[in-house]
């Protein structure tokens, strides 16, 4: 029988899927970092179409075809295929962002989606690291890079999402903790490096 905490964990895990943070952060970046209307529109459209909509549709199609057995993609083996397709979407997005010359921080953060997803695929072959935790922690790193350490107050969202994944028994604490640390460090350092190299 499902308890209130079970329902809360499922709600959090469903609402705070990684694509949700893609929309939030890139929309924020569009209005904060971009000065031209076209770049703002492109940033939001790329995030919405390739970072949110395409990812959700991909999941639903694979779920319907039985390639993903449940809402949590519980088996690590069934994560590789959707992650590889997602990388394809991210590469297209990166090309569009570069062509329209959006802010280098936005480009750097979008690049992290490609590199972090590829690294997740490699890790996932041996160990089921939490993609949910990574999907919250990476955006937190990007926002921290832009706005400074005060944004770490949003770490509470990372903790809540992590709790939901452990509570639902999709991941253990170590898998969630590793996802948080890995995504934050990887994203922050990659943005720092790309911005220094290309600014």
Helices and strands as residue ranges (DSSP letters): H 4-15, H 18-33, H 37-46, I 47-53, H 54-64, G 76-78, H 79-99, H 104-124, H 131-147, G 149-154, H 155-167, H 173-198
